[in-house]
């Protein structure tokens, strides 16, 4: 008999398992695929070439989790990019973004913007610190219930209000602006330089099927700014061995505490007895019983496919059916015979810009047109692409002299218009993405030895990302904080007693942070009267 069952062995489920095991419980993790990690996995996709298949870069992984799980001792090593971002321009110019470099680079385009950078960074740092703190907390849960529970939620809301009040009126105004305005409007207020706004604005449409001028995208920009690498806030890096190295290290930490992890064990159904969760049934017909079930899957997938419909309240069922999923993401991995030789910065020898997030999107206007184009035709004919050449920082991923790159491409429609299938168009769109990079680096197309393609449909089939949604649900004002996934269930508890949610469809949302798993474990242990703290499980 297990004390808890976790559906899904992605990194959040594994983090949750660690904390439960550290508190003395016996959790069982059931993973559908043949390896742990969910979307944070590393695999060989062509002989001799390995890469992070879906999630592909590190920043949001919470340092508390790294410490609590002692992930370094379990083999995790994260290295920083030598340059944060590189934006080649088709007119022969380029912009580099990096610590101690950005101001001089921006001055080539706009002295005005170069002078504004410090104030912008300081303002964003304050907001990111607030979000960083809130990300580790359970949001106030808007719900009915016993008077004492309602009182507790009111107290929590009051504490949050007092905390925000102490920040001062200017910061409060900034918070309202970021949570409600568009990234485009926010950046237009600060800057005039198109490449700079594109560099910052890309974070606002990553995994978000929207124009950068859509209200709420300013929050998505901020969501990608609260991370850190090796103690350096706002930095991005690479896990040696790829993103699977994170998942494997977390799995080792969980097993060391006594968690059991089974792969190739897809769950078919939640068992409900006497109105509460009682375990699960796998597709192979195995029955595993436990009084606690935590689901590390998209909430829509959970309540649509795994929970009997008649077990859910009518209003909840209707609202979860309307839960919005769809990232507009097309993901590729490519094996390369050589490094890209950019027309704007020639050279095939490894240089700092090859280690950066390389963004192919010259302006916010370009990004907006890409979105509307995808709405009309199914995919943008001038798409947005970010390329990360992981082997520039981790030579173990490719044969000597060769390289692997991730292409993270926007915008494509999660569902194609007029009943068209992504299976019919995935190769056509892949060619377009390669051609987009080739327009800036003319040797790129000829250097592609092999490619691996994940359309939105492929992402859904392979990783359970409904609509290709990398965040397990869109990060808009109606689906964040106390409204994630729906009002009344922001505290990681489902509508069925004993059923919890520990995936990215809960606060604070998507990205490889581990925080949904961390926060959910805290709530489970609270309900069980157990202490929430890292450490060796008692025997």
C-alpha positions in Angstrom: 0.0 0.0 0.0 1.3 3.4 -1.0 0.6 6.6 0.9 0.4 8.7 -2.3 0.3 8.1 -6.0 1.6 10.8 -8.4 0.3 10.7 -12.0 3.1 11.8 -14.3 6.9 11.6 -13.8 7.7 15.0 -15.2 10.0 17.2 -13.1 7.1 18.6 -11.0 5.8 15.2 -10.1 9.2 14.1 -9.1 9.8 17.2 -7.0 6.4 16.5 -5.3 7.5 12.9 -4.7 10.7 14.0 -3.1 9.1 16.2 -0.5 6.4 13.6 0.3 9.1 10.9 0.8 11.2 13.2 2.8 8.3 13.6 5.2 8.1 9.9 5.7 5.4 9.0 3.1 5.7 6.2 0.5 4.9 7.8 -2.8 4.6 6.0 -6.1 5.2 7.9 -9.3 3.6 6.5 -12.5 5.1 7.8 -15.8 3.5 7.2 -19.2 6.7 7.3 -21.2 9.7 5.0 -20.9 11.7 7.6 -19.0 11.1 10.2 -16.4 11.1 13.9 -17.2 8.0 14.6 -19.2 8.9 17.5 -21.5 12.2 17.9 -19.7 14.1 15.0 -21.3 17.3 14.4 -23.3 17.3 11.8 -26.1 19.4 10.8 -29.1 17.4 11.9 -32.1 20.1 11.0 -34.7 23.0 8.6 -34.3 25.6 10.5 -32.2 23.4 13.5 -31.6 21.5 14.1 -28.4 19.4 17.1 -27.4 16.7 18.3 -25.0 13.6 17.3 -26.9 11.1 19.9 -25.7 12.1 22.1 -22.8 15.5 23.3 -23.8 17.0 26.0 -21.5 17.4 26.6 -17.7 16.5 29.7 -15.6 13.3 29.2 -13.7 14.5 26.1 -11.7 14.0 27.4 -8.1 17.3 27.6 -6.1 15.5 26.4 -3.0 14.6 23.2 -4.8 18.1 22.8 -6.0 19.3 23.1 -2.4 16.6 21.0 -0.7 17.1 18.1 -3.1 20.9 18.6 -3.2 20.7 18.3 -7.0 24.4 19.1 -7.4 25.3 16.0 -5.4 22.9 14.1 -7.7 24.9 15.2 -10.8 23.3 18.4 -11.9 25.6 21.0 -13.4 24.3 24.2 -15.0 26.5 26.5 -17.0 25.7 30.1 -18.1 25.5 31.3 -21.6 28.4 33.5 -22.6 25.9 35.9 -24.1 22.2 36.1 -23.2 20.8 36.9 -26.6 21.9 37.6 -30.1 19.7 39.3 -32.7 21.1 39.4 -36.2 19.4 41.9 -38.5 18.9 41.5 -42.2 20.4 44.9 -42.8 23.8 43.6 -41.7 23.6 44.9 -38.1 23.2 42.9 -34.9 22.4 43.3 -31.3 24.0 41.5 -28.4 22.3 41.3 -25.0 24.5 40.3 -22.0 25.8 41.3 -18.6 28.0 44.4 -18.9 27.5 44.5 -22.7 23.9 45.5 -23.4 24.2 49.3 -22.9 27.1 49.7 -25.4 25.3 47.4 -27.9 22.0 49.3 -27.6 23.8 52.6 -28.0 24.7 51.6 -31.6 20.9 51.8 -32.3 19.7 54.4 -29.8 21.5 56.6 -27.3 18.1 57.3 -25.7 17.4 53.6 -25.1 20.9 53.0 -23.8 20.3 55.6 -21.1 16.9 54.0 -20.2 18.2 50.5 -19.7 19.3 50.8 -16.1 15.9 52.3 -15.0 14.0 49.6 -16.9 16.2 46.8 -15.4 15.7 48.2 -11.9 12.0 48.4 -12.3 11.7 44.9 -13.7 14.0 43.5 -11.0 11.6 44.8 -8.3 8.7 43.2 -10.0 10.6 39.9 -10.6 11.5 39.8 -6.9 7.8 40.1 -6.0 6.9 37.3 -8.4 9.8 35.2 -7.2 8.4 35.4 -3.7 4.8 34.8 -4.7 5.8 31.8 -6.8 6.6 29.8 -3.7 3.3 30.5 -2.0 -0.1 29.0 -2.3 -2.4 31.7 -3.7 -5.5 32.9 -1.7 -8.2 30.4 -2.7 -11.5 31.9 -3.5 -13.9 29.3 -2.3 -16.7 28.4 0.1 -16.5 25.8 2.8 -16.2 25.7 6.6 -16.0 29.1 8.2 -12.6 28.6 9.7 -11.2 27.7 6.2 -12.8 30.8 4.7 -11.4 32.9 7.5 -7.9 31.5 6.8 -8.2 32.4 3.2 -9.3 35.9 4.1 -6.3 36.3 6.4 -4.0 35.1 3.6 -5.6 37.7 1.2 -5.2 40.4 3.9 -1.5 39.5 4.4 -0.9 39.7 0.6 -2.7 43.1 0.4 -0.6 44.4 3.3 2.6 43.2 1.7 1.7 44.9 -1.6 0.7 48.1 0.3 4.1 48.3 1.9 5.7 48.4 -1.6 4.5 51.9 -2.2 2.2 53.4 -4.7 4.7 53.4 -7.6 5.3 49.7 -7.4 1.6 49.0 -7.0 1.0 50.9 -10.2 3.7 48.9 -11.9 2.1 45.6 -10.8 -1.3 46.6 -12.1 0.3 47.7 -15.4 2.3 44.5 -15.9 -0.6 42.2 -15.0 -3.1 43.9 -17.3 -1.2 45.6 -20.2 0.5 44.2 -23.3 4.2 43.7 -23.6 4.2 45.9 -26.7 2.6 48.8 -24.9 4.9 48.4 -21.9 8.1 48.3 -24.0 6.9 51.1 -26.3 6.7 53.3 -23.2 10.3 52.6 -22.4 12.2 52.3 -25.7 12.3 53.3 -29.3 14.8 50.8 -30.8 13.0 48.0 -32.6 15.7 45.3 -32.1 15.8 46.0 -28.4 12.1 45.8 -28.0 12.1 42.6 -30.0 14.8 41.1 -27.7 12.7 41.8 -24.6 9.4 41.2 -26.3 10.3 37.7 -27.4 9.9 36.6 -23.8 6.3 37.8 -23.8 5.2 35.6 -26.7 7.2 32.5 -25.8 4.7 29.7 -25.6 1.9 32.2 -25.9 -0.4 32.2 -28.9 -0.9 35.9 -29.0 0.2 39.2 -30.4 2.8 41.1 -28.2 0.2 43.8 -28.1 -2.4 41.5 -26.5 -3.4 42.5 -23.0 -1.7 40.3 -20.4 1.5 39.6 -22.4 3.4 41.9 -20.2 2.9 39.4 -17.4 4.3 36.6 -19.6 7.4 38.8 -20.1 7.8 39.1 -16.4 7.2 35.3 -15.9 10.4 34.7 -17.8 12.4 37.1 -15.8 12.1 35.8 -12.2 14.5 32.9 -12.7 18.3 32.7 -11.9 21.3 30.6 -12.7 24.0 29.8 -10.2 22.8 32.7 -8.0 22.7 35.2 -10.8 19.2 36.6 -11.2 17.6 36.9 -14.6 20.2 34.7 -16.3 19.6 31.7 -18.6 21.8 28.7 -18.8 22.2 25.1 -19.9 22.1 21.8 -17.9 25.1 19.7 -18.9 23.6 16.6 -20.5 20.5 18.5 -21.5 17.2 19.1 -19.7 16.9 15.4 -19.0 19.8 15.9 -16.5 17.5 17.9 -14.3 14.8 15.3 -14.3 17.2 12.5 -13.7 18.8 14.3 -10.8 15.4 15.0 -9.2 14.5 11.3 -9.7 17.7 10.2 -8.0 16.9 12.6 -5.1 13.4 11.2 -4.8 14.5 7.6 -4.9 17.1 8.3 -2.2 14.3 9.4 0.1 12.3 6.2 -0.7 10.0 7.2 -3.5 9.1 4.5 -6.0 9.1 5.5 -9.7 7.7 3.3 -12.5 8.0 4.2 -16.2 5.9 2.9 -19.1 2.9 2.9 -16.7 0.2 5.2 -18.2 -2.7 5.9 -16.0 -6.1 5.2 -17.4 -8.5 6.2 -14.6 -8.8 7.7 -11.2 -10.3 5.4 -8.6 -13.1 7.0 -6.5 -14.5 5.3 -3.5 -16.9 6.9 -1.0 -16.7 10.2 -2.8 -12.9 10.5 -2.5 -9.7 9.5 -4.4 -8.7 6.0 -3.7 -6.0 5.2 -6.2 -5.6 4.7 -10.0 -6.0 2.1 -12.7 -3.3 1.9 -15.4 -3.9 1.1 -19.0 -2.4 -2.3 -18.4 -5.1 -3.0 -15.8 -3.0 -2.7 -12.7 -4.7 -1.1 -9.7 -2.7 1.0 -7.2 -4.4 2.2 -4.1 -3.6 5.2 -2.0 -5.7 7.8 -0.1 -3.8 10.6 -1.9 -3.5 11.1 -5.6 -1.5 14.1 -7.1 -1.8 14.7 -10.8 1.2 16.2 -12.7 -0.7 16.5 -16.0 -2.6 19.3 -17.7 -5.8 19.9 -15.7 -8.0 19.7 -18.8 -6.5 16.3 -19.6 -6.9 15.1 -16.0 -10.6 16.0 -15.6 -11.5 15.2 -19.2 -9.8 11.8 -19.6 -8.9 10.4 -16.1 -11.7 11.5 -13.8 -15.3 10.1 -14.2 -17.3 13.0 -15.5 -20.2 12.4 -13.1 -17.8 12.7 -10.2 -17.3 16.4 -10.9 -19.6 19.4 -10.0 -21.4 20.7 -13.0 -20.0 24.2 -12.9 -16.4 23.0 -12.4 -16.8 20.6 -15.3 -18.1 23.3 -17.6 -15.3 25.7 -16.6 -12.5 23.1 -17.0 -13.9 22.4 -20.5 -13.2 26.0 -21.3 -9.7 26.0 -19.8 -7.6 27.6 -22.5 -4.7 25.6 -23.9 -2.5 26.3 -27.0 1.0 27.8 -27.3 1.4 28.4 -31.0 4.6 26.5 -30.7 6.4 24.4 -33.3 9.5 22.7 -31.9 12.5 21.3 -33.8 15.9 19.7 -33.0 18.5 19.7 -35.7 21.9 18.0 -36.1 24.4 20.3 -37.7 27.7 19.6 -39.6 29.0 23.1 -38.6 28.0 26.2 -36.8 25.8 28.9 -38.4 27.8 31.5 -40.3 25.8 34.7 -39.8 25.8 37.4 -42.6 25.7 40.0 -39.9 28.6 38.5 -37.9 30.6 36.1 -40.1 32.5 33.2 -38.8 32.1 29.4 -38.4 34.4 29.1 -35.4 32.7 28.9 -32.0 32.1 32.4 -30.7 30.1 33.9 -27.8 27.1 34.6 -30.0 26.7 30.9 -30.8 26.1 30.2 -27.0 23.2 32.8 -26.9 19.5 32.5 -27.4 19.5 33.6 -31.1 16.3 35.4 -32.0 15.1 35.7 -35.5 12.4 38.4 -35.3 13.4 42.0 -36.0 10.6 43.9 -34.3 7.3 43.8 -32.3 5.5 44.6 -35.5 7.0 41.5 -37.1 5.8 39.4 -34.1 2.3 40.8 -34.3 2.0 40.1 -38.0 3.3 36.5 -37.4 0.4 36.0 -35.0 -2.3 37.4 -37.3 -0.8 35.4 -40.2 -1.0 32.2 -38.2 -4.6 33.0 -37.3 -5.4 33.4 -41.0 -3.4 30.6 -42.6 -2.5 28.2 -39.8 1.1 29.2 -39.5 3.1 32.4 -40.0 4.8 32.7 -43.4 7.4 34.8 -41.7 7.7 33.0 -38.3 9.5 33.8 -35.1 12.4 31.5 -34.3 14.7 31.2 -31.3 17.7 29.0 -31.9 19.8 27.6 -29.0 22.9 25.7 -29.9 23.3 23.6 -26.8 26.5 21.9 -28.0 28.2 25.3 -27.9 28.2 24.9 -24.1 28.0 21.1 -23.9 30.1 19.3 -26.4 29.0 15.9 -25.1 25.7 16.3 -27.1 27.3 15.9 -30.6 30.3 14.3 -32.3 33.5 16.4 -32.4 33.2 19.3 -34.8 29.4 18.9 -35.2 26.6 20.5 -33.2 23.0 20.2 -32.1 20.5 23.1 -32.0 17.0 23.6 -30.7 14.6 25.7 -32.8 11.7 27.1 -30.8 9.3 28.5 -33.4 6.3 30.7 -33.1 3.5 31.3 -34.4 1.5 28.3 -35.5 -2.1 27.5 -34.9 -2.6 24.8 -32.3 -5.4 23.5 -34.5 -5.2 24.2 -38.3 -8.2 25.8 -40.0 -10.6 24.0 -42.3 -10.0 20.6 -40.8 -6.4 20.4 -42.0 -4.1 18.0 -40.1 -0.6 18.9 -38.7 0.5 15.4 -39.9 0.0 16.7 -43.5 1.9 20.0 -43.1 4.6 19.4 -40.4 7.4 18.9 -43.0 6.3 21.9 -45.0 6.4 24.1 -41.9 9.8 22.6 -40.8 11.3 23.6 -44.2 10.0 27.1 -43.6 11.6 27.3 -40.2 15.0 26.2 -41.6 14.6 28.7 -44.4 13.9 31.5 -41.9 17.3 30.8 -40.1 19.0 30.4 -43.4 18.1 33.9 -44.5 20.3 35.1 -41.7 23.0 32.4 -41.8 23.3 31.2 -45.4 25.2 28.0 -44.6 22.5 26.8 -42.2 20.2 24.8 -44.5 23.2 22.9 -46.1 24.6 22.1 -42.6 21.4 20.3 -41.4 22.2 16.6 -41.2 19.0 15.5 -39.6 15.9 17.1 -37.9 13.3 16.1 -35.4 9.9 17.8 -35.7 7.3 18.4 -33.0 4.2 20.1 -34.3 1.5 21.2 -31.7 -0.1 17.8 -32.4 3.2 16.0 -31.9 3.8 17.8 -28.6 0.3 16.7 -27.5 0.8 13.1 -28.5 4.3 12.7 -27.1 4.2 14.8 -23.9 0.5 15.4 -23.1 0.8 19.1 -23.9 -2.7 19.8 -25.1 -2.7 22.0 -28.1 1.1 22.0 -27.8 0.7 24.2 -24.7 4.1 24.2 -23.0 2.6 25.9 -19.9 -0.3 23.3 -19.3 -2.7 26.2 -19.9 -2.3 29.8 -21.1 -0.9 32.3 -18.8 -3.5 35.1 -19.1 -5.3 37.1 -16.4 -8.1 34.6 -16.2 -5.7 31.6 -15.6 -3.0 32.8 -13.2 -2.6 33.0 -9.5 -6.0 32.4 -7.7 -7.6 31.6 -11.0 -5.3 28.8 -12.0 -6.7 26.4 -13.1 -10.1 27.8 -11.9 -11.3 29.9 -9.0 -11.8 27.8 -5.9 -9.0 25.3 -6.7 -5.9 27.5 -6.7 -4.7 25.7 -3.6 -3.6 22.5 -5.5 -6.7 20.6 -4.2 -9.1 19.2 -6.7 -12.9 19.1 -6.3 -12.6 15.4 -5.2 -11.3 14.8 -1.7 -7.8 13.3 -1.8 -7.1 14.5 -5.3 -4.4 17.2 -5.8 -2.8 18.9 -8.7 1.0 19.4 -8.8 1.7 20.3 -12.4 2.3 23.5 -14.4 -1.5 23.9 -14.7 -1.3 25.2 -11.2 0.4 28.3 -9.7 3.0 29.6 -10.7 2.5 28.0 -14.1 4.8 26.7 -16.8 8.6 26.5 -17.2 11.0 24.1 -15.5 10.7 25.6 -12.0 9.6 22.6 -9.9 7.5 25.0 -7.9 4.1 23.5 -8.6 5.4 20.2 -7.3 7.0 21.9 -4.3 3.9 23.9 -3.4 1.5 21.0 -3.9 3.6 18.7 -1.6 3.4 21.4 1.1 -0.4 21.4 0.9 -0.7 17.6 0.9 1.6 17.4 4.0 -0.4 20.2 5.7 -3.6 18.2 5.2 -1.9 15.1 6.7 -0.5 17.0 9.6 3.1 16.3 8.5 6.0 18.7 8.6 7.1 20.1 5.3 10.9 20.2 5.2 13.7 18.6 3.2 15.8 15.9 4.8 16.1 12.1 5.2 12.8 10.3 5.7 12.4 8.8 9.2 12.6 5.1 9.5 
